[in-house]
Amino acid sequence: MLFFYKILFAAEILVAEFLFTFRLKKRRRFPLRFAAVCAGVIAVAAAFPAGFDAANTFWYNSLMFLCIFAVTLPGLLLCYDESMLGLFFCAMAAYTVQHFAYEFANLLLSLIWQARSPLLGMYSDSLILGFNRETLLLAVGYLICYVAAYTAMYFFFARKIVSGKEVIVRSKSMMFLIAAGLLANILLNSVLAYHGSMDLVGEVISYVTNMLCCALLIYAQFGLLQTTEAEAELALVSRLRRQEREQYEFSRENIDLINMKCHDMRHQLREIGRSRSMPDDVVREMESAISLYDAVVKTGNVAMDTVLTEKSLQCAKAGVRLTCVADGGALSFMSESDIYSLLGNALENAMDAVMRLDENERVISLKVFRTGELVTITVRNPYMGKITFDENGLPKTTKGGTDVHGYGVRSIIQTAEKYGGRASVSASDGVFALNVLLPVPPDGGKRAE
């Protein structure tokens, strides 16, 4: 029986690993590679001797099953273009799921038999297969347990691995600590299989405990993965905010330069008008250049003036009508870089959306006003197509990149929360709306540092 079970174990591990890896980046000729790996792992499992006394010892069989699992790791490297640590993460999750399913099957069958689980007989000669009602019930129950366990673990954990996204785990120490916990759980279960002599209640408690241990280990494992992703996202948002601050300083200098140049050109144009010493076409060219001054927005807030002037110029060039009703004094309690970041991201997202429309439909509306102790910022724009939202209520990016795109709304939410406010988005009747509510500080609006 042990000869057949070790081959079954290899198949179970391979199926579990496929659940966690099939979304990863595959190497060329993946089906052929995967078939070769499956054949190789099963061949290794069959090669371990199981017919002499040493094969029936606790240490030998524990080592045998661990070696079968270890052989799958280079097989995963052969099939997937991923890091060794990322593939080890998936393989360890697969082993945890396989062990969870095994304990679940033991629990169910021991309750049905009202005795020690018949699966434990596979480690010795006490289980003899023959086609009868009892073995048929055993096989069906075993299959049901594994299908149920694998399906549940897939929906709770495996599908969190995003297609085409690399599995990155930064805390190697925590990763190997979780692996040590899994190894201890498996070895203790092996002790029970060979030397256990508990009654039914004791075995049921043991199976339930092992299942809970497996569930906690895989929960900790994917919690580690989510922490890594959150840290990477936070680092990226922080980097973008630094770039926005640098861009704000650069834009403010440019706007100041435009103001000075246009002011000087107005004086020159007056002198030309008096002397009539320059051709009309040259005068018209200068008047056209001075029209840039009309794009400079004056709200009473330097940061808001900078970002609105910058976006107004971009909109004019792209054929987008930007209408603003903005009280610059309403945001006097915010730092200049935060104002630039919040309004810049909001208008940038709106411009991206309207550029997919005909030019006569490209309209963006911005309102910033204070009502009592609340400041409201609203940006509205039409859009084309369908906007989908993720589980956090955020719109999914429609841009091609995945590195920096899609973080605009997150940055807006982060800025709003920094000042004790909140941001929300909605899309209906072809109009996308961003709404930000910010409470005015008790000091009446002293600028944040």
Residue pairs with C-beta under 8 A, 6 or more apart in sequence:
1 121
1 122
1 123
1 124
1 125
1 127
1 128
1 129
2 50
2 55
2 56
2 61
2 122
2 123
2 124
3 46
3 50
3 51
4 122
4 129
5 122
5 123
6 45
6 46
6 48
6 50
6 64
6 65
6 68
7 42
7 45
7 46
9 45
9 65
9 68
9 98
10 41
10 42
10 44
10 45
10 68
11 42
12 98
12 101
12 102
12 146
13 41
13 68
13 69
13 72
13 94
13 95
13 98
14 37
14 38
14 41
14 72
15 150
16 93
16 94
16 95
16 97
16 98
16 150
17 72
17 76
17 90
17 91
17 94
18 34
19 94
19 97
19 150
19 153
19 154
19 158
20 90
20 91
20 93
20 94
20 97
20 157
20 158
20 161
21 76
21 79
21 80
21 87
21 90
21 161
23 161
23 162
23 163
23 164
24 80
24 81
24 82
24 86
24 87
24 90
24 161
24 167
25 80
25 81
25 82
25 164
25 166
26 79
26 80
26 81
27 33
27 78
27 79
27 80
27 81
30 79
33 78
33 79
34 79
36 78
37 72
37 75
37 76
37 78
37 79
40 71
40 75
41 68
41 71
41 72
41 75
44 67
44 68
44 71
45 68
48 55
48 64
48 67
48 68
49 55
54 60
55 61
55 64
56 123
56 124
57 194
58 190
58 191
58 194
58 195
61 123
61 190
61 194
62 186
62 187
62 190
65 186
66 183
66 186
69 91
69 95
72 91
73 84
73 87
73 88
73 91
76 82
76 87
76 90
76 91
77 84
77 87
80 87
82 166
82 167
83 166
83 167
83 168
85 169
85 172
85 175
86 166
86 167
86 168
86 169
87 167
88 175
89 167
89 169
89 175
89 221
89 225
90 161
90 167
92 175
92 178
92 179
92 182
92 221
93 157
93 158
93 218
93 221
93 222
95 182
95 186
96 182
96 214
96 217
96 218
96 221
97 149
97 150
97 153
97 214
97 218
99 182
99 185
99 186
99 189
99 210
99 214
100 149
100 153
100 211
100 214
100 215
100 218
101 145
101 146
101 149
101 150
102 119
103 189
103 207
103 210
103 211
103 214
104 145
104 148
104 149
104 207
104 211
105 117
105 119
105 141
105 142
105 145
105 146
106 117
106 119
106 120
106 203
106 207
107 117
107 204
107 207
107 208
107 211
108 141
108 144
108 145
109 117
109 118
109 119
109 138
109 141
109 142
110 116
110 117
110 200
110 203
110 204
110 207
111 204
112 137
112 141
114 200
115 200
116 200
116 203
117 203
117 207
118 127
118 138
119 127
119 138
119 142
120 193
120 196
121 127
123 193
123 194
129 135
153 218
157 218
157 219
157 222
160 222
160 225
160 226
161 167
165 402
167 225
168 228
168 229
168 232
169 175
169 224
169 225
169 228
170 228
170 231
171 224
171 227
171 228
174 224
175 221
175 224
178 217
178 220
178 221
178 224
181 213
181 217
182 214
182 217
185 210
185 213
185 214
185 217
188 210
189 206
189 210
192 198
192 203
192 206
196 203
196 206
198 206
233 407
233 410
236 403
236 404
236 407
237 407
237 410
237 411
237 414
240 404
240 407
240 411
241 337
241 341
241 411
244 337
244 340
244 341
244 344
244 411
245 337
245 340
245 341
247 340
247 344
248 303
248 306
248 307
248 336
248 337
248 340
248 341
248 344
251 306
251 307
251 310
251 340
252 302
252 303
252 306
254 310
255 296
255 305
255 306
255 309
255 310
258 292
258 293
258 296
258 309
259 293
259 296
262 289
262 290
262 292
262 293
262 296
263 293
265 286
265 289
265 290
266 290
266 293
268 286
269 283
269 286
269 287
269 290
272 278
272 283
272 286
273 283
292 313
295 309
295 312
295 313
295 316
296 305
296 309
297 304
297 305
297 308
297 309
297 312
297 324
297 326
298 305
299 305
299 308
299 324
299 326
299 327
299 328
299 368
300 327
300 328
300 329
301 328
301 329
301 331
301 332
301 339
302 336
303 331
303 334
303 336
303 337
303 339
303 340
304 326
304 328
304 331
304 339
304 343
304 368
305 328
306 340
307 339
307 340
307 343
307 344
307 347
308 324
308 326
308 343
308 366
310 344
311 322
311 343
311 344
311 347
311 348
311 351
312 322
312 324
314 320
314 351
315 321
315 322
315 351
315 364
318 351
318 355
318 362
319 359
319 362
320 351
320 354
320 355
320 362
320 363
320 364
321 362
321 363
321 364
322 347
322 364
322 366
323 363
323 364
323 365
323 366
324 366
324 367
325 366
325 367
325 368
325 369
326 366
326 367
326 368
326 369
327 368
327 369
327 370
328 368
329 370
329 445
330 368
330 369
330 370
330 375
331 339
331 368
331 375
331 438
332 445
332 446
332 447
333 419
333 440
333 441
333 443
333 445
333 446
333 447
333 448
334 342
334 419
334 438
334 447
334 448
335 447
335 448
335 449
338 415
338 418
338 419
338 448
341 411
341 415
342 377
342 411
342 412
342 415
342 416
342 436
343 366
343 377
345 408
345 409
345 411
345 412
346 366
346 377
346 379
346 408
346 412
346 434
346 436
347 364
347 366
347 379
348 408
349 408
349 409
349 434
350 364
350 379
350 380
350 381
350 432
350 434
351 364
352 399
353 381
353 382
353 383
353 384
353 432
354 361
354 362
354 363
354 364
354 381
354 382
354 383
355 362
356 383
356 384
356 385
357 382
357 383
357 384
361 382
363 381
363 382
364 379
364 380
364 381
365 378
365 379
365 380
365 381
366 377
366 378
366 379
367 376
367 377
367 378
368 375
368 376
368 377
368 378
369 375
369 376
370 376
370 440
373 439
373 440
374 437
374 438
374 439
374 440
375 421
375 437
375 438
375 439
375 440
376 435
376 436
376 437
377 434
377 435
377 436
377 438
378 433
378 434
378 435
378 436
379 433
379 434
380 431
380 432
380 433
380 434
381 431
381 432
382 430
382 431
382 432
383 427
383 430
383 431
383 432
385 398
387 395
387 396
387 427
387 432
388 395
388 396
389 395
389 396
390 396
393 424
393 425
394 409
394 410
394 413
394 425
395 409
395 425
395 427
395 432
396 406
397 405
397 406
399 405
399 406
409 423
409 425
409 434
412 423
412 434
412 436
413 422
413 423
416 422
416 423
416 436
416 437
416 438
419 438
419 439
419 448
420 438
420 439
421 436
421 437
421 438
421 439
422 436
422 437
423 434
423 435
423 436
423 437
424 434
424 435
425 432
425 433
425 434
425 435
426 432
426 433
426 435
427 433
